[in-house]
Amino acid sequence: MHLKELSAKEQERVLAALNECYRRLKKAQLQAADLSTEGFKLLFQSAYQDVLKYQK
């Protein structure tokens, strides 16, 4: 994903989702490197869905 290709609103959502990912990792006392690519992808998808729910 190329951040520059997204609208300002979409960039905000992606950054909020990444922030949520790292908040969850910190709470679980993990680092992104502890997850597989697929694991982080699932984490991001879940966080992004939560961002969409709360940014309406």
PyMOL Python script that loads the backbone (N, CA, C, O; Angstrom):
from pymol import cmd

cmd.read_pdbstr("""\
ATOM      1  N   MET A   1       0.852  -1.171   0.000  1.00  0.00           N
ATOM      2  CA  MET A   1       0.000   0.000   0.000  1.00  0.00           C
ATOM      3  C   MET A   1       0.897   1.232   0.000  1.00  0.00           C
ATOM      4  O   MET A   1       1.877   1.309   0.741  1.00  0.00           O
ATOM      5  N   HIS A   2       0.541   2.183  -0.841  1.00  0.00           N
ATOM      6  CA  HIS A   2       1.292   3.424  -0.919  1.00  0.00           C
ATOM      7  C   HIS A   2       0.451   4.539  -0.312  1.00  0.00           C
ATOM      8  O   HIS A   2      -0.585   4.914  -0.861  1.00  0.00           O
ATOM      9  N   LEU A   3       0.893   5.056   0.802  1.00  0.00           N
ATOM     10  CA  LEU A   3       0.135   6.051   1.552  1.00  0.00           C
ATOM     11  C   LEU A   3      -0.186   7.281   0.719  1.00  0.00           C
ATOM     12  O   LEU A   3      -1.260   7.864   0.871  1.00  0.00           O
ATOM     13  N   LYS A   4       0.729   7.689  -0.162  1.00  0.00           N
ATOM     14  CA  LYS A   4       0.511   8.890  -0.964  1.00  0.00           C
ATOM     15  C   LYS A   4      -0.642   8.733  -1.952  1.00  0.00           C
ATOM     16  O   LYS A   4      -1.213   9.730  -2.392  1.00  0.00           O
ATOM     17  N   GLU A   5      -0.986   7.515  -2.301  1.00  0.00           N
ATOM     18  CA  GLU A   5      -2.061   7.267  -3.257  1.00  0.00           C
ATOM     19  C   GLU A   5      -3.444   7.296  -2.606  1.00  0.00           C
ATOM     20  O   GLU A   5      -4.455   7.242  -3.305  1.00  0.00           O
ATOM     21  N   LEU A   6      -3.496   7.381  -1.293  1.00  0.00           N
ATOM     22  CA  LEU A   6      -4.767   7.386  -0.574  1.00  0.00           C
ATOM     23  C   LEU A   6      -5.245   8.807  -0.321  1.00  0.00           C
ATOM     24  O   LEU A   6      -4.447   9.743  -0.263  1.00  0.00           O
ATOM     25  N   SER A   7      -6.551   8.956  -0.171  1.00  0.00           N
ATOM     26  CA  SER A   7      -7.104  10.260   0.180  1.00  0.00           C
ATOM     27  C   SER A   7      -6.672  10.605   1.610  1.00  0.00           C
ATOM     28  O   SER A   7      -6.221   9.734   2.354  1.00  0.00           O
ATOM     29  N   ALA A   8      -6.809  11.846   1.979  1.00  0.00           N
ATOM     30  CA  ALA A   8      -6.425  12.286   3.326  1.00  0.00           C
ATOM     31  C   ALA A   8      -7.212  11.520   4.392  1.00  0.00           C
ATOM     32  O   ALA A   8      -6.658  11.135   5.422  1.00  0.00           O
ATOM     33  N   LYS A   9      -8.487  11.303   4.143  1.00  0.00           N
ATOM     34  CA  LYS A   9      -9.336  10.577   5.106  1.00  0.00           C
ATOM     35  C   LYS A   9      -8.865   9.123   5.237  1.00  0.00           C
ATOM     36  O   LYS A   9      -8.800   8.578   6.339  1.00  0.00           O
ATOM     37  N   GLU A  10      -8.543   8.513   4.110  1.00  0.00           N
ATOM     38  CA  GLU A  10      -8.076   7.128   4.130  1.00  0.00           C
ATOM     39  C   GLU A  10      -6.708   7.024   4.800  1.00  0.00           C
ATOM     40  O   GLU A  10      -6.451   6.061   5.522  1.00  0.00           O
ATOM     41  N   GLN A  11      -5.836   7.990   4.575  1.00  0.00           N
ATOM     42  CA  GLN A  11      -4.527   8.013   5.246  1.00  0.00           C
ATOM     43  C   GLN A  11      -4.723   8.078   6.757  1.00  0.00           C
ATOM     44  O   GLN A  11      -4.031   7.394   7.511  1.00  0.00           O
ATOM     45  N   GLU A  12      -5.662   8.900   7.189  1.00  0.00           N
ATOM     46  CA  GLU A  12      -5.954   9.028   8.622  1.00  0.00           C
ATOM     47  C   GLU A  12      -6.412   7.693   9.198  1.00  0.00           C
ATOM     48  O   GLU A  12      -5.998   7.305  10.291  1.00  0.00           O
ATOM     49  N   ARG A  13      -7.264   6.997   8.461  1.00  0.00           N
ATOM     50  CA  ARG A  13      -7.761   5.692   8.922  1.00  0.00           C
ATOM     51  C   ARG A  13      -6.640   4.659   9.010  1.00  0.00           C
ATOM     52  O   ARG A  13      -6.565   3.903   9.979  1.00  0.00           O
ATOM     53  N   VAL A  14      -5.773   4.626   8.005  1.00  0.00           N
ATOM     54  CA  VAL A  14      -4.670   3.665   7.997  1.00  0.00           C
ATOM     55  C   VAL A  14      -3.735   3.927   9.169  1.00  0.00           C
ATOM     56  O   VAL A  14      -3.323   2.997   9.862  1.00  0.00           O
ATOM     57  N   LEU A  15      -3.405   5.186   9.390  1.00  0.00           N
ATOM     58  CA  LEU A  15      -2.514   5.513  10.507  1.00  0.00           C
ATOM     59  C   LEU A  15      -3.167   5.198  11.851  1.00  0.00           C
ATOM     60  O   LEU A  15      -2.495   4.735  12.773  1.00  0.00           O
ATOM     61  N   ALA A  16      -4.464   5.444  11.966  1.00  0.00           N
ATOM     62  CA  ALA A  16      -5.173   5.105  13.205  1.00  0.00           C
ATOM     63  C   ALA A  16      -5.185   3.590  13.413  1.00  0.00           C
ATOM     64  O   ALA A  16      -5.041   3.119  14.541  1.00  0.00           O
ATOM     65  N   ALA A  17      -5.355   2.828  12.337  1.00  0.00           N
ATOM     66  CA  ALA A  17      -5.344   1.369  12.443  1.00  0.00           C
ATOM     67  C   ALA A  17      -3.966   0.858  12.843  1.00  0.00           C
ATOM     68  O   ALA A  17      -3.856  -0.054  13.661  1.00  0.00           O
ATOM     69  N   LEU A  18      -2.914   1.441  12.271  1.00  0.00           N
ATOM     70  CA  LEU A  18      -1.557   1.041  12.667  1.00  0.00           C
ATOM     71  C   LEU A  18      -1.304   1.365  14.131  1.00  0.00           C
ATOM     72  O   LEU A  18      -0.693   0.575  14.850  1.00  0.00           O
ATOM     73  N   ASN A  19      -1.769   2.518  14.568  1.00  0.00           N
ATOM     74  CA  ASN A  19      -1.632   2.889  15.975  1.00  0.00           C
ATOM     75  C   ASN A  19      -2.344   1.876  16.868  1.00  0.00           C
ATOM     76  O   ASN A  19      -1.823   1.480  17.910  1.00  0.00           O
ATOM     77  N   GLU A  20      -3.527   1.465  16.454  1.00  0.00           N
ATOM     78  CA  GLU A  20      -4.276   0.463  17.208  1.00  0.00           C
ATOM     79  C   GLU A  20      -3.557  -0.885  17.210  1.00  0.00           C
ATOM     80  O   GLU A  20      -3.561  -1.588  18.221  1.00  0.00           O
ATOM     81  N   CYS A  21      -2.946  -1.245  16.091  1.00  0.00           N
ATOM     82  CA  CYS A  21      -2.171  -2.493  16.038  1.00  0.00           C
ATOM     83  C   CYS A  21      -1.068  -2.477  17.093  1.00  0.00           C
ATOM     84  O   CYS A  21      -0.910  -3.426  17.861  1.00  0.00           O
ATOM     85  N   TYR A  22      -0.316  -1.393  17.116  1.00  0.00           N
ATOM     86  CA  TYR A  22       0.797  -1.324  18.058  1.00  0.00           C
ATOM     87  C   TYR A  22       0.330  -1.195  19.500  1.00  0.00           C
ATOM     88  O   TYR A  22       1.025  -1.635  20.416  1.00  0.00           O
ATOM     89  N   ARG A  23      -0.844  -0.595  19.713  1.00  0.00           N
ATOM     90  CA  ARG A  23      -1.410  -0.550  21.067  1.00  0.00           C
ATOM     91  C   ARG A  23      -1.741  -1.972  21.529  1.00  0.00           C
ATOM     92  O   ARG A  23      -1.467  -2.347  22.668  1.00  0.00           O
ATOM     93  N   ARG A  24      -2.334  -2.752  20.626  1.00  0.00           N
ATOM     94  CA  ARG A  24      -2.685  -4.137  20.959  1.00  0.00           C
ATOM     95  C   ARG A  24      -1.440  -4.985  21.198  1.00  0.00           C
ATOM     96  O   ARG A  24      -1.394  -5.789  22.129  1.00  0.00           O
ATOM     97  N   LEU A  25      -0.444  -4.800  20.358  1.00  0.00           N
ATOM     98  CA  LEU A  25       0.806  -5.551  20.537  1.00  0.00           C
ATOM     99  C   LEU A  25       1.447  -5.225  21.883  1.00  0.00           C
ATOM    100  O   LEU A  25       1.905  -6.118  22.597  1.00  0.00           O
ATOM    101  N   LYS A  26       1.473  -3.946  22.218  1.00  0.00           N
ATOM    102  CA  LYS A  26       2.070  -3.529  23.497  1.00  0.00           C
ATOM    103  C   LYS A  26       1.310  -4.151  24.669  1.00  0.00           C
ATOM    104  O   LYS A  26       1.913  -4.626  25.631  1.00  0.00           O
ATOM    105  N   LYS A  27      -0.022  -4.141  24.575  1.00  0.00           N
ATOM    106  CA  LYS A  27      -0.833  -4.724  25.641  1.00  0.00           C
ATOM    107  C   LYS A  27      -0.550  -6.219  25.802  1.00  0.00           C
ATOM    108  O   LYS A  27      -0.572  -6.747  26.913  1.00  0.00           O
ATOM    109  N   ALA A  28      -0.285  -6.892  24.684  1.00  0.00           N
ATOM    110  CA  ALA A  28       0.021  -8.332  24.707  1.00  0.00           C
ATOM    111  C   ALA A  28       1.505  -8.599  24.957  1.00  0.00           C
ATOM    112  O   ALA A  28       1.944  -9.749  24.974  1.00  0.00           O
ATOM    113  N   GLN A  29       2.264  -7.531  25.150  1.00  0.00           N
ATOM    114  CA  GLN A  29       3.712  -7.608  25.374  1.00  0.00           C
ATOM    115  C   GLN A  29       4.411  -8.340  24.220  1.00  0.00           C
ATOM    116  O   GLN A  29       5.265  -9.201  24.426  1.00  0.00           O
ATOM    117  N   LEU A  30       4.013  -7.960  22.994  1.00  0.00           N
ATOM    118  CA  LEU A  30       4.603  -8.512  21.785  1.00  0.00           C
ATOM    119  C   LEU A  30       5.157  -7.383  20.932  1.00  0.00           C
ATOM    120  O   LEU A  30       4.887  -6.207  21.178  1.00  0.00           O
ATOM    121  N   GLN A  31       5.933  -7.756  19.930  1.00  0.00           N
ATOM    122  CA  GLN A  31       6.417  -6.809  18.936  1.00  0.00           C
ATOM    123  C   GLN A  31       5.933  -7.288  17.575  1.00  0.00           C
ATOM    124  O   GLN A  31       5.597  -8.459  17.403  1.00  0.00           O
ATOM    125  N   ALA A  32       5.899  -6.382  16.618  1.00  0.00           N
ATOM    126  CA  ALA A  32       5.444  -6.750  15.276  1.00  0.00           C
ATOM    127  C   ALA A  32       6.272  -7.910  14.727  1.00  0.00           C
ATOM    128  O   ALA A  32       5.746  -8.764  14.013  1.00  0.00           O
ATOM    129  N   ALA A  33       7.556  -7.945  15.055  1.00  0.00           N
ATOM    130  CA  ALA A  33       8.442  -9.005  14.572  1.00  0.00           C
ATOM    131  C   ALA A  33       8.045 -10.382  15.123  1.00  0.00           C
ATOM    132  O   ALA A  33       8.445 -11.410  14.576  1.00  0.00           O
ATOM    133  N   ASP A  34       7.265 -10.400  16.198  1.00  0.00           N
ATOM    134  CA  ASP A  34       6.819 -11.671  16.772  1.00  0.00           C
ATOM    135  C   ASP A  34       5.710 -12.324  15.949  1.00  0.00           C
ATOM    136  O   ASP A  34       5.411 -13.504  16.133  1.00  0.00           O
ATOM    137  N   LEU A  35       5.103 -11.563  15.047  1.00  0.00           N
ATOM    138  CA  LEU A  35       4.010 -12.073  14.229  1.00  0.00           C
ATOM    139  C   LEU A  35       4.499 -12.426  12.828  1.00  0.00           C
ATOM    140  O   LEU A  35       5.455 -11.843  12.316  1.00  0.00           O
ATOM    141  N   SER A  36       3.830 -13.379  12.233  1.00  0.00           N
ATOM    142  CA  SER A  36       4.095 -13.664  10.820  1.00  0.00           C
ATOM    143  C   SER A  36       3.459 -12.544   9.997  1.00  0.00           C
ATOM    144  O   SER A  36       2.686 -11.742  10.522  1.00  0.00           O
ATOM    145  N   THR A  37       3.781 -12.498   8.732  1.00  0.00           N
ATOM    146  CA  THR A  37       3.164 -11.508   7.848  1.00  0.00           C
ATOM    147  C   THR A  37       1.647 -11.677   7.864  1.00  0.00           C
ATOM    148  O   THR A  37       0.905 -10.698   7.934  1.00  0.00           O
ATOM    149  N   GLU A  38       1.202 -12.908   7.801  1.00  0.00           N
ATOM    150  CA  GLU A  38      -0.235 -13.184   7.817  1.00  0.00           C
ATOM    151  C   GLU A  38      -0.861 -12.768   9.152  1.00  0.00           C
ATOM    152  O   GLU A  38      -1.971 -12.238   9.181  1.00  0.00           O
ATOM    153  N   GLY A  39      -0.157 -13.007  10.235  1.00  0.00           N
ATOM    154  CA  GLY A  39      -0.647 -12.608  11.550  1.00  0.00           C
ATOM    155  C   GLY A  39      -0.817 -11.098  11.665  1.00  0.00           C
ATOM    156  O   GLY A  39      -1.817 -10.616  12.197  1.00  0.00           O
ATOM    157  N   PHE A  40       0.168 -10.356  11.163  1.00  0.00           N
ATOM    158  CA  PHE A  40       0.063  -8.899  11.228  1.00  0.00           C
ATOM    159  C   PHE A  40      -1.040  -8.406  10.298  1.00  0.00           C
ATOM    160  O   PHE A  40      -1.727  -7.431  10.602  1.00  0.00           O
ATOM    161  N   LYS A  41      -1.206  -9.078   9.175  1.00  0.00           N
ATOM    162  CA  LYS A  41      -2.266  -8.712   8.236  1.00  0.00           C
ATOM    163  C   LYS A  41      -3.635  -8.861   8.903  1.00  0.00           C
ATOM    164  O   LYS A  41      -4.493  -7.989   8.766  1.00  0.00           O
ATOM    165  N   LEU A  42      -3.834  -9.951   9.616  1.00  0.00           N
ATOM    166  CA  LEU A  42      -5.093 -10.172  10.328  1.00  0.00           C
ATOM    167  C   LEU A  42      -5.286  -9.146  11.440  1.00  0.00           C
ATOM    168  O   LEU A  42      -6.391  -8.643  11.643  1.00  0.00           O
ATOM    169  N   LEU A  43      -4.220  -8.842  12.151  1.00  0.00           N
ATOM    170  CA  LEU A  43      -4.277  -7.831  13.204  1.00  0.00           C
ATOM    171  C   LEU A  43      -4.671  -6.485  12.615  1.00  0.00           C
ATOM    172  O   LEU A  43      -5.528  -5.792  13.163  1.00  0.00           O
ATOM    173  N   PHE A  44      -4.044  -6.111  11.492  1.00  0.00           N
ATOM    174  CA  PHE A  44      -4.347  -4.836  10.856  1.00  0.00           C
ATOM    175  C   PHE A  44      -5.799  -4.795  10.375  1.00  0.00           C
ATOM    176  O   PHE A  44      -6.480  -3.786  10.557  1.00  0.00           O
ATOM    177  N   GLN A  45      -6.270  -5.868   9.772  1.00  0.00           N
ATOM    178  CA  GLN A  45      -7.651  -5.902   9.287  1.00  0.00           C
ATOM    179  C   GLN A  45      -8.636  -5.711  10.434  1.00  0.00           C
ATOM    180  O   GLN A  45      -9.621  -4.986  10.293  1.00  0.00           O
ATOM    181  N   SER A  46      -8.380  -6.347  11.553  1.00  0.00           N
ATOM    182  CA  SER A  46      -9.236  -6.210  12.717  1.00  0.00           C
ATOM    183  C   SER A  46      -9.197  -4.768  13.249  1.00  0.00           C
ATOM    184  O   SER A  46     -10.236  -4.183  13.557  1.00  0.00           O
ATOM    185  N   ALA A  47      -8.010  -4.218  13.349  1.00  0.00           N
ATOM    186  CA  ALA A  47      -7.865  -2.844  13.840  1.00  0.00           C
ATOM    187  C   ALA A  47      -8.528  -1.857  12.889  1.00  0.00           C
ATOM    188  O   ALA A  47      -9.173  -0.904  13.328  1.00  0.00           O
ATOM    189  N   TYR A  48      -8.372  -2.081  11.592  1.00  0.00           N
ATOM    190  CA  TYR A  48      -8.967  -1.186  10.601  1.00  0.00           C
ATOM    191  C   TYR A  48     -10.495  -1.209  10.696  1.00  0.00           C
ATOM    192  O   TYR A  48     -11.140  -0.164  10.609  1.00  0.00           O
ATOM    193  N   GLN A  49     -11.068  -2.396  10.873  1.00  0.00           N
ATOM    194  CA  GLN A  49     -12.519  -2.505  11.030  1.00  0.00           C
ATOM    195  C   GLN A  49     -12.987  -1.743  12.267  1.00  0.00           C
ATOM    196  O   GLN A  49     -14.029  -1.089  12.234  1.00  0.00           O
ATOM    197  N   ASP A  50     -12.228  -1.823  13.349  1.00  0.00           N
ATOM    198  CA  ASP A  50     -12.577  -1.071  14.559  1.00  0.00           C
ATOM    199  C   ASP A  50     -12.480   0.432  14.318  1.00  0.00           C
ATOM    200  O   ASP A  50     -13.317   1.192  14.805  1.00  0.00           O
ATOM    201  N   VAL A  51     -11.481   0.861  13.584  1.00  0.00           N
ATOM    202  CA  VAL A  51     -11.334   2.287  13.253  1.00  0.00           C
ATOM    203  C   VAL A  51     -12.563   2.746  12.462  1.00  0.00           C
ATOM    204  O   VAL A  51     -13.121   3.809  12.732  1.00  0.00           O
ATOM    205  N   LEU A  52     -12.974   1.946  11.495  1.00  0.00           N
ATOM    206  CA  LEU A  52     -14.154   2.310  10.694  1.00  0.00           C
ATOM    207  C   LEU A  52     -15.408   2.449  11.557  1.00  0.00           C
ATOM    208  O   LEU A  52     -16.223   3.346  11.341  1.00  0.00           O
ATOM    209  N   LYS A  53     -15.554   1.558  12.530  1.00  0.00           N
ATOM    210  CA  LYS A  53     -16.720   1.620  13.419  1.00  0.00           C
ATOM    211  C   LYS A  53     -16.767   2.925  14.209  1.00  0.00           C
ATOM    212  O   LYS A  53     -17.827   3.531  14.371  1.00  0.00           O
ATOM    213  N   TYR A  54     -15.598   3.349  14.699  1.00  0.00           N
ATOM    214  CA  TYR A  54     -15.554   4.489  15.609  1.00  0.00           C
ATOM    215  C   TYR A  54     -15.321   5.832  14.930  1.00  0.00           C
ATOM    216  O   TYR A  54     -15.419   6.872  15.580  1.00  0.00           O
ATOM    217  N   GLN A  55     -15.014   5.830  13.636  1.00  0.00           N
ATOM    218  CA  GLN A  55     -14.787   7.097  12.942  1.00  0.00           C
ATOM    219  C   GLN A  55     -15.995   7.544  12.127  1.00  0.00           C
ATOM    220  O   GLN A  55     -15.882   8.474  11.327  1.00  0.00           O
ATOM    221  N   LYS A  56     -17.107   6.927  12.304  1.00  0.00           N
ATOM    222  CA  LYS A  56     -18.305   7.321  11.551  1.00  0.00           C
ATOM    223  C   LYS A  56     -18.913   8.560  12.125  1.00  0.00           C
ATOM    224  O   LYS A  56     -19.928   9.040  11.621  1.00  0.00           O
TER     225      LYS A  56
END
""", "prot")
cmd.dss("prot")
cmd.show_as("cartoon", "prot")
cmd.util.cbc("prot")
cmd.orient("prot")
